[in-house]
């Protein structure tokens, strides 16, 4: 059984630095929660991650249902108040998938998992709200990792709910 559920954003990172952060925290599974797993950044497209992560002993799963559609992301871009985005995600996405959330809560409770998305700052990303919901269901604490070699509580920090 694992004690924490991790999240990470790859904004500004390389695939090498992301994998290093995953290894530092003994990740066994990366759960990609981007709606559209495409990136202009080398190494972060779905097909690239499907090859690179298993080669490092880390499983990969894409779960687009929990992502945010492009038009919604754009409508909230530059929004000074992240609470409106949080309210949207909690009311429009999370309640739609109760069975999936239960499945994932069991999975993250037994497998060291990292939720992956683009945003470097977890406070600006839907993965934080998803992580808090999975935490509520699984009893795990949420830790946000950095793909950079930062000493923030062992390379991670906690977002209080």
Backbone as ProteinMPNN parsed JSONL, in Angstrom:
{"seq_chain_A": "XXXXXXXXXXXXXXXXXXXXXXXXXXXXXXXXXXXXXXXXXXXXXXXXXXXXXXXXXXXXXXXXXXXXXXXXXXXXXXXXXXXXXXXXXXXXXXXXXXXXXXXXXXXXXXXXXXXXXXXXXXXXXXXXXXXXXXXXXXXXXXXXXXXXXXXXXXXXXXXXX", "coords_chain_A": {"N_chain_A": [[0.842, -1.19, 0.0], [0.443, 2.254, -0.682], [1.351, 5.543, 0.509], [1.074, 8.122, -0.409], [-0.337, 10.141, -2.997], [0.834, 11.349, -5.943], [1.406, 14.322, -7.935], [2.389, 15.878, -11.007], [3.649, 18.443, -13.11], [4.729, 19.08, -16.396], [5.616, 21.422, -17.544], [8.117, 23.415, -18.859], [10.032, 21.484, -18.386], [12.228, 18.701, -19.141], [11.963, 15.464, -20.711], [13.793, 13.752, -19.559], [14.294, 14.988, -17.057], [11.765, 14.793, -15.947], [11.422, 11.991, -15.761], [13.478, 11.469, -13.958], [12.458, 12.711, -11.648], [10.222, 11.111, -11.24], [11.429, 8.654, -10.707], [12.866, 9.316, -8.348], [10.824, 9.359, -6.573], [9.801, 6.848, -6.57], [7.797, 6.093, -8.456], [5.344, 4.022, -9.89], [3.371, 4.116, -11.725], [2.254, 6.344, -14.2], [-0.365, 8.459, -14.516], [-1.821, 9.966, -16.987], [-3.56, 12.841, -17.211], [-4.381, 14.634, -19.08], [-6.654, 16.009, -21.37], [-6.231, 16.082, -24.115], [-3.604, 14.442, -25.227], [-1.291, 15.708, -26.452], [1.67, 17.42, -27.346], [3.847, 20.137, -27.971], [6.274, 19.94, -26.994], [9.143, 18.02, -26.948], [8.959, 14.537, -26.395], [6.643, 14.384, -24.836], [4.248, 13.678, -25.975], [1.481, 11.426, -26.19], [2.097, 8.895, -27.451], [4.88, 8.909, -27.325], [5.344, 8.94, -24.555], [4.167, 6.515, -23.92], [6.081, 4.776, -24.821], [8.549, 5.592, -23.655], [8.229, 5.651, -20.795], [7.506, 2.945, -19.87], [9.918, 1.752, -20.634], [11.508, 2.595, -18.633], [10.564, 1.251, -16.527], [8.131, 2.159, -15.586], [4.71, 2.267, -15.577], [2.211, 3.436, -17.903], [-0.756, 5.276, -18.26], [-3.431, 6.708, -19.959], [-6.003, 8.955, -19.267], [-8.356, 10.475, -20.602], [-10.966, 11.345, -20.033], [-10.968, 12.716, -17.672], [-9.727, 15.038, -18.161], [-9.438, 18.489, -19.341], [-11.336, 20.146, -21.72], [-10.046, 21.882, -24.599], [-11.31, 24.355, -25.311], [-12.458, 25.106, -22.9], [-10.198, 25.311, -21.239], [-8.991, 27.503, -22.503], [-10.912, 29.476, -22.055], [-10.61, 29.967, -19.356], [-8.023, 30.839, -19.17], [-5.611, 33.069, -17.966], [-7.277, 33.89, -15.975], [-7.696, 35.522, -12.998], [-8.768, 34.614, -10.653], [-8.543, 31.541, -9.491], [-10.494, 30.015, -8.315], [-12.922, 29.91, -9.672], [-12.395, 28.268, -11.847], [-11.788, 25.928, -10.471], [-14.282, 25.428, -9.286], [-15.801, 24.97, -11.584], [-14.555, 22.586, -12.562], [-14.981, 20.799, -10.452], [-17.751, 20.643, -10.474], [-18.548, 20.05, -13.093], [-16.998, 17.981, -14.183], [-15.875, 16.004, -12.329], [-18.241, 14.886, -10.969], [-19.387, 13.432, -13.026], [-18.147, 11.021, -13.436], [-18.299, 8.853, -11.363], [-17.854, 6.051, -11.018], [-15.44, 5.607, -12.357], [-13.767, 7.227, -10.806], [-13.871, 5.831, -8.369], [-12.654, 3.425, -9.161], [-10.096, 4.411, -9.823], [-9.308, 5.437, -7.335], [-8.956, 3.098, -5.855], [-6.896, 1.979, -7.365], [-4.758, 3.905, -7.105], [-4.369, 3.667, -4.426], [-3.068, 1.293, -4.159], [-0.916, 1.322, -5.874], [1.999, 3.119, -6.455], [1.423, 6.178, -7.686], [1.501, 8.818, -10.111], [-0.082, 11.722, -11.073], [-0.202, 13.227, -14.169], [0.139, 16.285, -15.898], [0.24, 19.346, -17.821], [0.687, 21.993, -16.632], [2.992, 23.695, -14.574], [2.581, 24.806, -12.048], [0.721, 23.485, -9.572], [-1.514, 24.639, -8.437], [-2.8, 25.919, -10.424], [-3.882, 24.03, -12.003], [-6.07, 21.419, -13.104], [-5.41, 18.906, -12.188], [-4.83, 18.995, -9.498], [-7.306, 19.235, -8.228], [-8.5, 16.876, -8.993], [-6.699, 15.128, -7.762], [-7.176, 15.748, -5.063], [-9.797, 14.833, -4.828], [-9.422, 12.083, -5.31], [-7.805, 11.585, -3.14], [-9.588, 12.043, -1.037], [-11.245, 9.839, -1.396], [-9.49, 7.706, -1.132], [-7.864, 8.075, 1.078], [-5.234, 8.82, 0.894], [-2.435, 11.06, 1.14], [-1.808, 14.082, -0.667], [0.828, 14.904, -2.749], [2.786, 17.213, -4.466], [4.97, 17.023, -7.087], [8.093, 18.227, -8.389], [9.589, 18.524, -11.574], [12.09, 19.412, -11.571], [15.278, 19.633, -9.982], [14.645, 20.307, -7.162], [14.743, 21.137, -3.714], [12.259, 20.724, -2.071], [10.831, 19.718, 0.476], [11.903, 17.091, 0.078], [11.712, 17.072, -2.705], [9.065, 17.34, -3.193], [5.873, 18.908, -2.543], [3.189, 19.863, -0.406], [-0.187, 20.497, -1.06], [-2.454, 22.139, 0.676], [-5.812, 21.323, 1.472]], "CA_chain_A": [[0.0, 0.0, 0.0], [1.179, 3.501, -0.787], [0.889, 6.568, 1.453], [0.849, 9.392, -1.085], [-0.669, 10.27, -4.404], [1.664, 12.44, -6.441], [1.079, 14.965, -9.199], [3.524, 16.579, -11.595], [3.444, 19.176, -14.355], [5.981, 19.037, -17.16], [5.907, 22.731, -18.124], [9.507, 23.843, -18.692], [10.899, 20.344, -18.052], [12.566, 17.737, -20.189], [11.535, 14.106, -20.37], [14.82, 13.208, -18.658], [14.08, 15.508, -15.704], [10.515, 14.215, -15.463], [11.691, 10.604, -15.366], [14.292, 11.51, -12.733], [11.554, 13.005, -10.526], [9.398, 9.911, -11.024], [12.288, 7.65, -10.059], [13.165, 9.768, -6.976], [9.65, 9.124, -5.738], [9.4, 5.444, -6.751], [6.543, 5.99, -9.202], [5.113, 2.789, -10.646], [2.376, 4.423, -12.746], [1.925, 7.725, -14.547], [-1.726, 8.607, -15.0], [-1.861, 11.188, -17.789], [-4.923, 13.348, -17.103], [-4.637, 15.644, -20.103], [-7.729, 15.631, -22.295], [-5.581, 15.857, -25.404], [-2.209, 14.166, -24.852], [-0.362, 16.168, -27.477], [2.537, 18.473, -26.844], [4.922, 20.589, -28.857], [7.511, 19.647, -26.262], [9.645, 16.679, -27.284], [8.86, 13.483, -25.396], [5.443, 14.442, -24.017], [3.059, 13.181, -26.665], [1.04, 10.145, -25.647], [2.859, 7.776, -28.031], [6.257, 8.976, -26.811], [5.308, 8.523, -23.152], [3.847, 5.083, -23.908], [7.33, 4.041, -25.074], [9.639, 5.993, -22.755], [8.01, 5.318, -19.382], [7.707, 1.511, -19.62], [11.344, 1.436, -20.764], [12.094, 2.955, -17.336], [9.878, 0.469, -15.498], [6.99, 2.931, -15.091], [3.528, 2.074, -16.421], [1.567, 4.66, -18.394], [-2.188, 5.178, -18.576], [-4.038, 7.985, -20.321], [-7.403, 9.012, -18.866], [-8.821, 11.759, -21.132], [-12.26, 11.776, -19.489], [-10.752, 13.59, -16.515], [-9.041, 16.234, -18.634], [-10.213, 19.701, -19.584], [-11.352, 20.47, -23.145], [-9.266, 23.059, -24.995], [-12.099, 25.592, -25.258], [-12.634, 25.46, -21.486], [-8.89, 25.804, -20.777], [-8.786, 28.848, -23.046], [-11.833, 30.429, -21.431], [-10.118, 30.284, -18.015], [-6.646, 31.322, -19.254], [-5.44, 34.434, -17.466], [-8.24, 34.158, -14.916], [-6.999, 35.847, -11.76], [-9.374, 33.854, -9.566], [-8.605, 30.124, -9.864], [-11.626, 29.326, -7.678], [-13.991, 29.668, -10.648], [-11.992, 27.072, -12.591], [-11.949, 24.801, -9.542], [-15.72, 25.168, -9.163], [-16.23, 24.345, -12.84], [-14.063, 21.209, -12.644], [-15.647, 19.988, -9.42], [-19.175, 20.457, -10.766], [-18.809, 19.605, -14.462], [-16.221, 16.814, -14.59], [-15.782, 14.966, -11.305], [-19.475, 14.141, -10.695], [-19.8, 12.656, -14.192], [-17.428, 9.746, -13.49], [-18.113, 8.274, -10.025], [-17.287, 4.697, -11.091], [-14.028, 5.76, -12.722], [-13.057, 7.751, -9.637], [-13.724, 4.729, -7.41], [-11.63, 2.541, -9.714], [-8.784, 5.052, -9.689], [-8.971, 5.531, -5.907], [-8.405, 1.789, -5.486], [-5.622, 1.824, -8.061], [-3.714, 4.738, -6.509], [-4.147, 3.165, -3.076], [-2.212, 0.109, -4.19], [0.177, 1.515, -6.825], [2.562, 4.48, -6.384], [0.924, 6.826, -8.896], [1.717, 10.243, -10.332], [-0.966, 12.332, -12.056], [0.595, 14.073, -15.067], [-0.473, 17.288, -16.755], [1.221, 20.315, -18.313], [0.952, 23.146, -15.752], [4.007, 23.526, -13.528], [1.995, 25.196, -10.761], [-0.464, 22.651, -9.358], [-2.673, 25.449, -8.046], [-3.44, 26.384, -11.659], [-4.155, 22.849, -12.823], [-7.16, 20.556, -12.676], [-4.917, 17.676, -11.543], [-4.903, 19.179, -8.043], [-8.676, 18.955, -7.79], [-8.649, 15.435, -9.163], [-5.909, 14.485, -6.706], [-7.876, 15.91, -3.787], [-10.949, 13.918, -4.834], [-8.895, 10.729, -5.121], [-7.333, 11.544, -1.756], [-10.783, 11.897, -0.202], [-11.76, 8.486, -1.562], [-8.48, 6.68, -0.825], [-7.165, 8.357, 2.326], [-3.836, 9.179, 0.628], [-2.103, 12.487, 1.127], [-1.424, 14.547, -1.996], [2.13, 15.573, -2.825], [3.057, 17.714, -5.802], [6.383, 16.892, -7.414], [8.695, 19.118, -9.368], [10.511, 17.815, -12.446], [13.393, 20.043, -11.419], [15.975, 19.127, -8.8], [14.393, 21.244, -6.076], [14.62, 20.545, -2.383], [11.019, 21.149, -1.444], [10.343, 18.555, 1.218], [12.278, 15.892, -0.646], [11.312, 17.153, -4.096], [7.612, 17.391, -3.278], [5.248, 19.796, -1.575], [1.794, 19.529, -0.146], [-1.183, 21.535, -1.268], [-3.493, 21.944, 1.687], [-7.147, 21.461, 0.903]], "C_chain_A": [[0.879, 1.242, 0.0], [0.583, 4.539, 0.167], [0.505, 7.872, 0.781], [0.418, 9.183, -2.523], [0.088, 11.501, -4.877], [1.065, 13.052, -7.702], [2.336, 15.656, -9.698], [3.083, 17.272, -12.873], [4.769, 19.254, -15.092], [6.346, 20.368, -17.819], [7.359, 23.127, -17.819], [10.487, 22.719, -18.42], [11.266, 19.551, -19.297], [12.043, 16.378, -19.759], [12.521, 13.471, -19.391], [14.584, 13.689, -17.228], [12.773, 14.982, -15.112], [10.744, 12.791, -14.968], [12.529, 10.562, -14.088], [13.412, 11.787, -11.508], [10.671, 11.803, -10.208], [10.193, 8.835, -10.297], [12.588, 8.019, -8.615], [12.023, 9.426, -6.031], [9.027, 7.746, -5.964], [8.057, 5.271, -7.446], [6.483, 4.667, -9.958], [4.162, 3.026, -11.81], [2.278, 5.923, -12.946], [0.526, 7.703, -15.134], [-1.818, 9.976, -15.666], [-3.306, 11.673, -17.811], [-5.175, 14.537, -18.027], [-5.768, 15.143, -21.001], [-7.132, 15.239, -23.643], [-4.093, 15.667, -25.151], [-1.198, 14.485, -25.954], [0.46, 17.288, -26.875], [3.525, 18.86, -27.92], [6.275, 20.295, -28.24], [7.909, 18.195, -26.524], [9.502, 15.725, -26.102], [7.543, 13.411, -24.657], [4.147, 14.129, -24.753], [2.744, 11.8, -26.103], [1.901, 8.993, -26.157], [4.296, 7.747, -27.523], [6.317, 8.512, -25.356], [5.009, 7.032, -23.027], [5.084, 4.223, -24.152], [8.368, 4.322, -23.989], [9.433, 5.522, -21.319], [8.148, 3.822, -19.104], [9.168, 1.078, -19.767], [12.094, 1.747, -19.472], [11.424, 2.191, -16.19], [8.681, 1.171, -14.888], [5.83, 2.74, -16.066], [2.929, 3.427, -16.793], [0.108, 4.37, -18.698], [-2.701, 6.572, -18.876], [-5.516, 7.932, -19.952], [-7.998, 10.352, -19.299], [-10.136, 12.252, -20.552], [-12.101, 12.755, -18.333], [-9.998, 14.864, -16.883], [-10.003, 17.386, -18.884], [-10.172, 20.01, -21.087], [-10.646, 21.802, -23.436], [-10.068, 24.353, -24.864], [-12.337, 26.041, -23.816], [-11.315, 25.992, -20.928], [-8.673, 27.236, -21.243], [-9.702, 29.874, -22.4], [-11.376, 30.834, -20.029], [-8.694, 30.843, -18.023], [-6.572, 32.777, -18.791], [-6.421, 34.803, -16.372], [-7.49, 34.369, -13.603], [-7.501, 34.992, -10.595], [-9.491, 32.378, -9.954], [-9.786, 29.382, -9.245], [-12.756, 29.068, -8.671], [-13.664, 28.452, -11.507], [-12.19, 25.838, -11.724], [-13.429, 24.43, -9.417], [-16.245, 24.5, -10.425], [-15.813, 22.878, -12.866], [-14.787, 20.298, -11.657], [-17.123, 19.735, -9.734], [-19.439, 19.84, -12.134], [-18.057, 18.34, -14.878], [-16.279, 15.712, -13.529], [-17.098, 14.211, -11.055], [-19.922, 13.221, -11.84], [-19.227, 11.235, -14.174], [-17.243, 9.089, -12.12], [-17.483, 6.877, -10.058], [-15.805, 4.741, -11.435], [-13.227, 6.267, -11.528], [-12.87, 6.68, -8.571], [-12.647, 3.755, -7.87], [-10.233, 3.126, -9.513], [-8.365, 5.188, -8.232], [-8.388, 4.211, -5.416], [-7.033, 1.586, -6.107], [-4.51, 2.622, -7.382], [-3.413, 4.323, -5.071], [-3.198, 1.983, -3.036], [-0.978, 0.257, -5.08], [0.715, 2.934, -6.692], [2.334, 5.214, -7.711], [1.235, 8.311, -8.895], [0.733, 10.702, -11.397], [-0.15, 13.332, -12.86], [-0.289, 15.026, -15.847], [0.611, 18.3, -17.125], [1.634, 21.355, -17.271], [1.988, 22.844, -14.673], [3.423, 23.793, -12.144], [0.72, 24.392, -10.532], [-1.704, 23.439, -8.958], [-3.435, 25.965, -9.26], [-3.904, 25.226, -12.538], [-5.262, 21.989, -12.229], [-6.665, 19.309, -11.953], [-4.948, 17.782, -10.024], [-6.284, 18.825, -7.509], [-8.995, 17.473, -7.94], [-7.907, 14.698, -8.052], [-6.602, 14.597, -5.356], [-9.103, 15.009, -3.708], [-10.489, 12.478, -4.636], [-8.362, 10.542, -3.702], [-8.507, 11.327, -0.796], [-11.298, 10.459, -0.248], [-10.787, 7.409, -1.086], [-7.791, 6.867, 0.522], [-5.697, 8.716, 2.139], [-3.625, 10.679, 0.761], [-1.638, 12.833, -0.286], [-0.109, 15.301, -1.902], [2.358, 15.976, -4.278], [4.561, 17.704, -6.039], [6.813, 17.974, -8.392], [9.615, 18.295, -10.252], [11.919, 18.404, -12.398], [14.012, 19.555, -10.121], [15.859, 20.136, -7.661], [14.325, 20.506, -4.757], [13.414, 21.161, -1.686], [10.446, 19.927, -0.753], [10.632, 17.276, 0.433], [11.868, 15.897, -2.099], [9.801, 17.214, -4.282], [7.097, 18.456, -2.332], [3.771, 19.474, -1.498], [0.924, 20.743, -0.418], [-2.296, 21.27, -0.277], [-4.862, 22.162, 1.063], [-8.011, 22.326, 1.759]], "O_chain_A": [[1.941, 1.261, 0.622], [-0.569, 4.413, 0.58], [-0.29, 8.644, 1.318], [0.761, 8.192, -3.167], [-0.011, 12.57, -4.275], [0.322, 12.401, -8.436], [3.233, 15.979, -8.92], [2.253, 16.757, -13.622], [5.814, 19.471, -14.479], [7.308, 20.423, -18.585], [7.769, 23.166, -16.659], [11.676, 22.981, -18.237], [10.676, 19.725, -20.363], [11.72, 16.165, -18.59], [12.117, 12.732, -18.494], [14.663, 12.898, -16.288], [12.687, 14.752, -13.906], [10.305, 12.432, -13.875], [12.308, 9.706, -13.231], [13.596, 11.174, -10.456], [10.405, 11.512, -9.042], [9.685, 8.185, -9.383], [12.574, 7.153, -7.74], [12.232, 9.227, -4.834], [7.877, 7.506, -5.598], [7.267, 4.404, -7.071], [7.456, 4.252, -10.586], [4.134, 2.251, -12.766], [2.225, 6.685, -11.98], [0.263, 7.017, -16.123], [-1.883, 11.007, -14.996], [-4.18, 11.002, -18.361], [-6.073, 15.344, -17.784], [-5.811, 13.961, -21.344], [-7.48, 14.212, -24.226], [-3.387, 16.64, -24.885], [-0.372, 13.653, -26.33], [-0.006, 18.015, -25.998], [3.986, 18.016, -28.688], [7.304, 20.396, -28.908], [7.114, 17.272, -26.344], [9.867, 16.047, -24.971], [7.326, 12.46, -23.907], [3.062, 14.303, -24.198], [3.626, 11.099, -25.606], [2.385, 8.192, -25.358], [4.861, 6.673, -27.315], [7.229, 7.781, -24.97], [5.532, 6.362, -22.137], [5.127, 3.066, -23.733], [8.992, 3.399, -23.467], [10.375, 5.04, -20.69], [8.857, 3.455, -18.168], [9.607, 0.141, -19.099], [13.185, 1.227, -19.242], [11.692, 2.46, -15.019], [8.254, 0.821, -13.787], [5.966, 3.027, -17.256], [3.115, 4.423, -16.095], [-0.224, 3.356, -19.311], [-2.434, 7.512, -18.128], [-6.205, 6.969, -20.289], [-8.137, 11.263, -18.483], [-10.403, 13.453, -20.572], [-13.009, 13.537, -18.052], [-9.671, 15.672, -16.013], [-11.21, 17.275, -18.669], [-9.09, 20.123, -21.663], [-10.657, 22.719, -22.616], [-9.55, 25.347, -24.355], [-12.408, 27.24, -23.548], [-11.301, 27.003, -20.225], [-8.225, 28.084, -20.471], [-9.306, 31.025, -22.215], [-11.713, 31.921, -19.559], [-8.205, 31.279, -16.981], [-7.388, 33.607, -19.192], [-6.396, 35.933, -15.884], [-6.742, 33.499, -13.157], [-6.75, 34.687, -9.669], [-10.423, 31.997, -10.663], [-10.053, 28.238, -9.611], [-13.484, 28.087, -8.519], [-14.56, 27.685, -11.859], [-12.7, 24.82, -12.191], [-13.781, 23.251, -9.442], [-17.045, 23.568, -10.348], [-16.636, 22.012, -13.163], [-15.158, 19.172, -11.988], [-17.683, 18.726, -9.306], [-20.456, 19.172, -12.319], [-18.452, 17.69, -15.846], [-16.698, 14.594, -13.828], [-17.067, 12.986, -10.938], [-20.746, 12.331, -11.633], [-19.767, 10.344, -14.829], [-16.107, 8.791, -11.749], [-16.658, 6.559, -9.201], [-15.008, 3.995, -10.866], [-12.125, 5.784, -11.27], [-11.819, 6.625, -7.933], [-11.823, 3.311, -7.071], [-9.31, 2.431, -9.089], [-7.18, 5.067, -7.921], [-7.43, 4.207, -4.644], [-6.117, 1.081, -5.458], [-3.437, 2.082, -7.111], [-2.327, 4.595, -4.558], [-2.593, 1.699, -2.002], [-0.087, -0.592, -5.045], [-0.062, 3.882, -6.808], [2.969, 4.91, -8.72], [1.237, 8.973, -7.857], [0.703, 10.149, -12.496], [0.521, 14.191, -12.287], [-1.326, 14.638, -16.386], [1.776, 18.117, -16.773], [2.828, 21.569, -17.059], [1.872, 21.855, -13.948], [3.736, 23.088, -11.185], [-0.269, 24.601, -11.236], [-2.825, 22.957, -9.122], [-4.581, 26.398, -9.141], [-4.276, 25.432, -13.693], [-5.375, 21.849, -11.011], [-7.414, 18.709, -11.182], [-5.077, 16.771, -9.335], [-6.411, 18.189, -6.462], [-9.683, 16.891, -7.102], [-8.435, 13.749, -7.471], [-6.612, 13.638, -4.584], [-9.417, 14.48, -2.642], [-11.103, 11.732, -3.874], [-8.464, 9.454, -3.135], [-8.421, 10.528, 0.137], [-11.74, 9.928, 0.771], [-11.208, 6.324, -0.683], [-7.2, 5.926, 1.051], [-4.981, 8.9, 3.124], [-4.539, 11.468, 0.52], [-1.134, 11.974, -1.009], [0.049, 16.212, -1.09], [2.151, 15.184, -5.197], [5.326, 18.303, -5.283], [6.002, 18.549, -9.118], [10.354, 17.45, -9.748], [12.821, 17.947, -13.1], [13.286, 19.098, -9.237], [16.849, 20.741, -7.25], [13.887, 19.357, -4.709], [13.556, 22.018, -0.814], [9.659, 19.186, -1.342], [9.731, 16.483, 0.158], [11.69, 14.829, -2.685], [9.312, 17.148, -5.409], [7.807, 18.866, -1.414], [3.19, 18.888, -2.412], [1.263, 21.868, -0.051], [-3.005, 20.271, -0.39], [-5.054, 23.057, 0.24], [-9.175, 22.554, 1.431]]}, "name": "protein", "num_of_chains": 1, "seq": "XXXXXXXXXXXXXXXXXXXXXXXXXXXXXXXXXXXXXXXXXXXXXXXXXXXXXXXXXXXXXXXXXXXXXXXXXXXXXXXXXXXXXXXXXXXXXXXXXXXXXXXXXXXXXXXXXXXXXXXXXXXXXXXXXXXXXXXXXXXXXXXXXXXXXXXXXXXXXXXXX"}
